[in-house]
């Protein structure tokens, strides 16, 4: 705005020369009015131009009055009038015209000044409104930035709130489920406690009754013992010994009661008379006999089982020994066959081709030698009957195996006898 005002001054201003006027000169009012109207049109909306224009109008008014006087003075002094009356009329007419023009210009300038004041106030109000609008826009921009950040934060907080609400609902459901389960457990335990408490009370009453019965039985037993001692005192020495032996046997039988007999006798509520045993006692006696019979059978089965284990161990040991020996023999035969196969086979063929009689004599001598080594006659005959050395070798292997089986059987029997001796000891 200041630059535009300066441009207006450059186009229509006087540049310090008073719009081309000089002091003491008289100028027409149309140029002044045109200049003022032009300046007013240019600077109607501009504050600085209006102020400068008002100053310039005042200066022109101030300078126009002395200028007219000076012009008139200079005109009067420089030029010599022909007549004094003509000079005075011309001067008066010029001064009146200049004064009227100056008054009109002054009034127009004052009106323009008032208009410019009003426009200046309006422009100031507009500037204030624009400043306020700028401030509002700046605050709105800041608020928008802040609101975008706050919106993001609010969205995050809402999401966290939703997740927390879901977790809270899950936890509440779990808590309610646990509370219901604990209530059910508490109810069941209270029922169990009440039932056990009632059973305990009933057992206490039964225990009291049983203790009273035991006390009465102890008292009766003491009375019976006293009577027994009195009867023993009345008997002879021999009779006392016999009675004491019978009593000791009865005591030993009583100590051998089983759990089943005690259960039967404890559950028995029979009140027998005439000294006859009750059916519960008979049942206990029968069960006792059955248990003894079963115990004997169990002992016999254990013995048979131990003997079977011993037999199995003996057979296993003998079988393992035979397997090891067979393996050793097979390995030895394989080694001998690998080493001497080619040489012996070639030599045997040569001897066979040279003379069979000599080989037959060697065979007989080999069979006779082997039969002399053997102890039993049956084995000697079997060896003498064989001619082929391979068959003789097989026969000897079978005899060795038979001897090994006999030795294994003897070991088994000795092992069983040793176990039996240990059991007897």
HELIX and SHEET records of a PDB file:
HELIX    1   1 UNK A    2  UNK A   12  1                                  11    
HELIX    2   2 UNK A   29  UNK A   42  1                                  14    
HELIX    3   3 UNK A   47  UNK A   78  1                                  32    
HELIX    4   4 UNK A   84  UNK A  234  1                                 151    
HELIX    5   5 UNK A  237  UNK A  255  1                                  19    
HELIX    6   6 UNK A  259  UNK A  267  1                                   9    
HELIX    7   7 UNK A  279  UNK A  354  1                                  76    
HELIX    8   8 UNK A  356  UNK A  373  1                                  18    
HELIX    9   9 UNK A  377  UNK A  385  1                                   9    
HELIX   10  10 UNK A  389  UNK A  424  1                                  36    
END                                                                             
